[in-house]
């Protein structure tokens, strides 16, 4: 039986964060020596730290918050698609990929994953792909870059396009060590009431055609 593959960024005190946002910090609040029984830690972080899910409320004040999202979107069959041949992932690039009827699409871009460094530049995701993905029945788009929009974007066209077409967003997954193909995905957000996003532990497991047929 295939083992689960971790595609999430480890949370460390020296990891990169979105410029100007709250960095991740873990510290020991009380040690076992102090309590006599246990170590107790605490952390502070942006909800968009490392591998994370965006809730529509992140970019739409009337959108659903993270605790209101359909969890089925984040569990199930997914396909990893290699789009690293282009720094602009548009309709032309995506139409070359065989999505195999999967509801969850994970894009492996040309960006080399480095959790300790926020990229100076990153591939762009064209908003035009949202309508095409919806036509194909896709309900979740995962990317191995910090955002589906560029770091300096204020209108967040791709976020909004995906939202309008009913597609949820998973960002900052790590796919350098993953081959294109079919997988089982688990990337559950935390149930943080009223929140605009959540870090996730994203894992995938290779899925054979037989396993797919037997479902």
C-alpha positions as a Markdown table, in Angstrom:
| # | Residue | x | y | z |
|---|---|---|---|---|
| 1 | Unk | 0.0 | 0.0 | 0.0 |
| 2 | Unk | 1.3 | 3.4 | -1.0 |
| 3 | Unk | 2.3 | 5.8 | 1.8 |
| 4 | Unk | 1.0 | 9.3 | 2.3 |
| 5 | Unk | 3.2 | 12.1 | 0.9 |
| 6 | Unk | 3.3 | 15.3 | 2.8 |
| 7 | Unk | 2.9 | 18.3 | 0.4 |
| 8 | Unk | 2.7 | 21.0 | 3.1 |
| 9 | Unk | 5.3 | 23.4 | 4.3 |
| 10 | Unk | 6.7 | 22.7 | 7.7 |
| 11 | Unk | 5.9 | 25.5 | 10.3 |
| 12 | Unk | 9.2 | 26.8 | 11.5 |
| 13 | Unk | 10.3 | 30.1 | 13.2 |
| 14 | Unk | 12.5 | 30.8 | 10.2 |
| 15 | Unk | 10.0 | 30.2 | 7.5 |
| 16 | Unk | 9.1 | 32.9 | 5.0 |
| 17 | Unk | 5.9 | 34.9 | 5.3 |
| 18 | Unk | 3.9 | 37.2 | 3.1 |
| 19 | Unk | 5.7 | 40.6 | 3.2 |
| 20 | Unk | 4.2 | 42.8 | 6.0 |
| 21 | Unk | 2.1 | 39.9 | 7.4 |
| 22 | Unk | 2.4 | 38.2 | 10.8 |
| 23 | Unk | 5.4 | 35.7 | 10.8 |
| 24 | Unk | 5.0 | 32.3 | 12.4 |
| 25 | Unk | 6.4 | 31.9 | 15.9 |
| 26 | Unk | 6.3 | 28.9 | 18.2 |
| 27 | Unk | 7.6 | 29.1 | 21.7 |
| 28 | Unk | 7.4 | 27.2 | 25.0 |
| 29 | Unk | 5.1 | 29.0 | 27.4 |
| 30 | Unk | 5.7 | 26.6 | 30.3 |
| 31 | Unk | 8.2 | 23.8 | 30.5 |
| 32 | Unk | 7.7 | 20.5 | 32.2 |
| 33 | Unk | 10.2 | 21.7 | 34.9 |
| 34 | Unk | 7.9 | 24.6 | 35.6 |
| 35 | Unk | 4.6 | 22.8 | 35.6 |
| 36 | Unk | 5.9 | 19.5 | 37.1 |
| 37 | Unk | 3.9 | 17.5 | 34.5 |
| 38 | Unk | 3.9 | 18.9 | 30.9 |
| 39 | Unk | 5.4 | 21.2 | 28.3 |
| 40 | Unk | 2.9 | 23.7 | 26.9 |
| 41 | Unk | 3.6 | 25.7 | 23.8 |
| 42 | Unk | 2.0 | 28.6 | 22.0 |
| 43 | Unk | 2.1 | 30.0 | 18.5 |
| 44 | Unk | 1.3 | 33.2 | 16.6 |
| 45 | Unk | 0.9 | 33.3 | 12.8 |
| 46 | Unk | -1.0 | 34.7 | 9.9 |
| 47 | Unk | -3.9 | 32.4 | 8.8 |
| 48 | Unk | -2.2 | 32.4 | 5.4 |
| 49 | Unk | 1.1 | 30.9 | 6.8 |
| 50 | Unk | 2.7 | 28.2 | 4.7 |
| 51 | Unk | 0.3 | 25.8 | 3.0 |
| 52 | Unk | -3.1 | 27.2 | 3.5 |
| 53 | Unk | -6.7 | 27.5 | 2.4 |
| 54 | Unk | -8.3 | 30.8 | 1.4 |
| 55 | Unk | -11.9 | 31.4 | 2.4 |
| 56 | Unk | -13.9 | 33.6 | 0.2 |
| 57 | Unk | -14.1 | 36.1 | 3.1 |
| 58 | Unk | -10.4 | 36.7 | 2.5 |
| 59 | Unk | -11.1 | 38.7 | -0.6 |
| 60 | Unk | -14.9 | 39.3 | -0.3 |
| 61 | Unk | -16.3 | 40.8 | 2.9 |
| 62 | Unk | -19.6 | 39.0 | 2.1 |
| 63 | Unk | -18.0 | 35.7 | 1.4 |
| 64 | Unk | -18.1 | 32.5 | 3.4 |
| 65 | Unk | -15.6 | 32.1 | 6.3 |
| 66 | Unk | -13.4 | 29.1 | 6.7 |
| 67 | Unk | -15.8 | 27.3 | 9.1 |
| 68 | Unk | -18.6 | 27.6 | 6.6 |
| 69 | Unk | -16.8 | 25.8 | 3.7 |
| 70 | Unk | -17.7 | 22.4 | 2.3 |
| 71 | Unk | -15.1 | 20.0 | 3.6 |
| 72 | Unk | -15.8 | 17.6 | 0.8 |
| 73 | Unk | -13.8 | 19.9 | -1.4 |
| 74 | Unk | -10.6 | 19.2 | 0.5 |
| 75 | Unk | -10.8 | 15.4 | 0.6 |
| 76 | Unk | -10.8 | 13.0 | -2.4 |
| 77 | Unk | -9.4 | 12.3 | -5.8 |
| 78 | Unk | -7.0 | 14.9 | -7.2 |
| 79 | Unk | -4.7 | 15.2 | -10.2 |
| 80 | Unk | -1.2 | 16.7 | -10.1 |
| 81 | Unk | -0.6 | 18.6 | -13.4 |
| 82 | Unk | 2.8 | 19.7 | -14.5 |
| 83 | Unk | 2.6 | 23.2 | -15.9 |
| 84 | Unk | 6.3 | 24.1 | -15.3 |
| 85 | Unk | 6.9 | 24.7 | -19.0 |
| 86 | Unk | 5.3 | 28.1 | -18.8 |
| 87 | Unk | 5.5 | 31.0 | -16.4 |
| 88 | Unk | 2.0 | 32.1 | -17.4 |
| 89 | Unk | -0.6 | 29.4 | -16.7 |
| 90 | Unk | -3.4 | 30.4 | -19.1 |
| 91 | Unk | -6.1 | 28.6 | -21.0 |
| 92 | Unk | -3.7 | 27.4 | -23.7 |
| 93 | Unk | -1.4 | 25.8 | -21.2 |
| 94 | Unk | -4.2 | 24.2 | -19.2 |
| 95 | Unk | -6.0 | 22.8 | -22.2 |
| 96 | Unk | -2.9 | 20.7 | -23.0 |
| 97 | Unk | -3.4 | 18.9 | -19.7 |
| 98 | Unk | -5.6 | 15.8 | -19.3 |
| 99 | Unk | -7.6 | 16.5 | -16.1 |
| 100 | Unk | -9.1 | 13.0 | -16.1 |
| 101 | Unk | -12.4 | 14.2 | -14.7 |
| 102 | Unk | -10.9 | 15.1 | -11.4 |
| 103 | Unk | -12.7 | 17.7 | -9.2 |
| 104 | Unk | -9.4 | 18.7 | -7.5 |
| 105 | Unk | -6.5 | 20.0 | -9.6 |
| 106 | Unk | -3.0 | 20.6 | -8.2 |
| 107 | Unk | -0.7 | 22.7 | -10.3 |
| 108 | Unk | 3.1 | 22.0 | -10.3 |
| 109 | Unk | 4.6 | 25.2 | -11.5 |
| 110 | Unk | 8.2 | 26.2 | -12.4 |
| 111 | Unk | 8.7 | 27.8 | -9.0 |
| 112 | Unk | 11.2 | 25.9 | -6.8 |
| 113 | Unk | 9.7 | 25.4 | -3.4 |
| 114 | Unk | 11.8 | 27.1 | -0.7 |
| 115 | Unk | 9.7 | 27.6 | 2.5 |
| 116 | Unk | 12.4 | 29.9 | 4.0 |
| 117 | Unk | 12.3 | 32.4 | 1.2 |
| 118 | Unk | 9.4 | 34.4 | -0.2 |
| 119 | Unk | 9.8 | 34.5 | -4.0 |
| 120 | Unk | 10.8 | 37.7 | -5.8 |
| 121 | Unk | 8.8 | 36.5 | -8.8 |
| 122 | Unk | 6.4 | 33.7 | -9.3 |
| 123 | Unk | 4.4 | 32.2 | -12.2 |
| 124 | Unk | 1.1 | 33.9 | -12.9 |
| 125 | Unk | -2.3 | 32.1 | -13.0 |
| 126 | Unk | -4.6 | 33.7 | -15.6 |
| 127 | Unk | -8.2 | 34.4 | -14.4 |
| 128 | Unk | -9.5 | 33.0 | -17.7 |
| 129 | Unk | -8.8 | 29.4 | -16.5 |
| 130 | Unk | -11.6 | 29.6 | -13.9 |
| 131 | Unk | -14.4 | 29.2 | -16.4 |
| 132 | Unk | -12.6 | 26.3 | -18.1 |
| 133 | Unk | -12.0 | 24.5 | -14.8 |
| 134 | Unk | -15.7 | 24.9 | -13.9 |
| 135 | Unk | -16.7 | 23.4 | -17.3 |
| 136 | Unk | -14.5 | 20.4 | -16.4 |
| 137 | Unk | -16.2 | 20.0 | -13.0 |
| 138 | Unk | -13.3 | 21.2 | -10.9 |
| 139 | Unk | -14.1 | 22.5 | -7.4 |
| 140 | Unk | -10.6 | 23.0 | -5.9 |
| 141 | Unk | -7.5 | 24.4 | -7.4 |
| 142 | Unk | -4.2 | 23.9 | -5.5 |
| 143 | Unk | -1.0 | 25.7 | -6.4 |
| 144 | Unk | 2.6 | 25.4 | -5.3 |
| 145 | Unk | 3.1 | 29.2 | -5.1 |
| 146 | Unk | 2.1 | 31.6 | -2.3 |
| 147 | Unk | -1.0 | 33.0 | -4.2 |
| 148 | Unk | -3.0 | 32.5 | -7.3 |
| 149 | Unk | -2.5 | 36.2 | -7.9 |
| 150 | Unk | 0.8 | 38.2 | -8.0 |
| 151 | Unk | 2.2 | 39.6 | -4.8 |
| 152 | Unk | 1.5 | 43.2 | -5.8 |
| 153 | Unk | -2.0 | 42.6 | -7.0 |
| 154 | Unk | -4.8 | 44.7 | -5.4 |
| 155 | Unk | -7.8 | 43.6 | -7.5 |
| 156 | Unk | -7.0 | 39.8 | -7.1 |
| 157 | Unk | -8.6 | 39.0 | -10.4 |
| 158 | Unk | -7.8 | 35.2 | -10.3 |
| 159 | Unk | -9.1 | 34.9 | -6.7 |
| 160 | Unk | -12.4 | 36.5 | -7.7 |
| 161 | Unk | -12.7 | 34.6 | -11.0 |
| 162 | Unk | -12.3 | 31.2 | -9.2 |
| 163 | Unk | -14.8 | 32.3 | -6.6 |
| 164 | Unk | -17.4 | 33.3 | -9.2 |
| 165 | Unk | -17.0 | 29.9 | -10.8 |
| 166 | Unk | -17.3 | 27.9 | -7.6 |
| 167 | Unk | -13.7 | 26.9 | -7.2 |
| 168 | Unk | -12.0 | 26.8 | -3.8 |
| 169 | Unk | -8.3 | 27.7 | -3.3 |
| 170 | Unk | -5.4 | 25.9 | -1.8 |
| 171 | Unk | -2.0 | 27.7 | -1.8 |
| 172 | Unk | 1.6 | 27.0 | -1.1 |
| 173 | Unk | 1.6 | 23.3 | -1.5 |
| 174 | Unk | 4.9 | 21.6 | -2.2 |
| 175 | Unk | 5.1 | 19.5 | -5.3 |
| 176 | Unk | 8.8 | 19.4 | -6.2 |
| 177 | Unk | 9.1 | 15.8 | -5.0 |
| 178 | Unk | 5.8 | 14.7 | -6.6 |
| 179 | Unk | 5.2 | 13.2 | -10.0 |
| 180 | Unk | 2.2 | 14.2 | -12.1 |
| 181 | Unk | -0.7 | 11.8 | -11.9 |
| 182 | Unk | -3.7 | 10.7 | -9.8 |
| 183 | Unk | -3.7 | 11.0 | -6.0 |
| 184 | Unk | -6.0 | 10.9 | -3.0 |
| 185 | Unk | -5.9 | 14.3 | -1.3 |
| 186 | Unk | -6.5 | 15.4 | 2.3 |
| 187 | Unk | -6.1 | 19.1 | 3.1 |
| 188 | Unk | -8.5 | 20.0 | 5.8 |
| 189 | Unk | -8.7 | 23.6 | 7.1 |
| 190 | Unk | -9.2 | 24.2 | 10.8 |
| 191 | Unk | -12.7 | 25.2 | 12.0 |
| 192 | Unk | -11.8 | 28.7 | 13.0 |
| 193 | Unk | -15.0 | 30.6 | 13.5 |
| 194 | Unk | -15.3 | 33.7 | 11.3 |
| 195 | Unk | -11.8 | 33.3 | 9.8 |
| 196 | Unk | -10.6 | 34.3 | 6.4 |
| 197 | Unk | -8.3 | 31.3 | 6.0 |
| 198 | Unk | -6.5 | 28.5 | 7.7 |
| 199 | Unk | -3.1 | 26.6 | 7.6 |
| 200 | Unk | -3.5 | 23.0 | 6.6 |
| 201 | Unk | -1.6 | 19.7 | 6.7 |
| 202 | Unk | -1.9 | 18.7 | 3.1 |
| 203 | Unk | -1.1 | 15.1 | 2.1 |
| 204 | Unk | -1.6 | 12.9 | -1.0 |
| 205 | Unk | -1.4 | 9.2 | -1.8 |
| 206 | Unk | -0.9 | 7.8 | -5.3 |
| 207 | Unk | -4.1 | 6.4 | -6.7 |
| 208 | Unk | -4.1 | 3.6 | -9.4 |
| 209 | Unk | -6.6 | 3.3 | -12.2 |
| 210 | Unk | -7.9 | 0.2 | -10.5 |
| 211 | Unk | -8.4 | 1.9 | -7.2 |
| 212 | Unk | -10.2 | 4.7 | -9.1 |
| 213 | Unk | -12.5 | 2.3 | -10.9 |
| 214 | Unk | -13.3 | 0.4 | -7.7 |
| 215 | Unk | -14.7 | 3.5 | -6.0 |
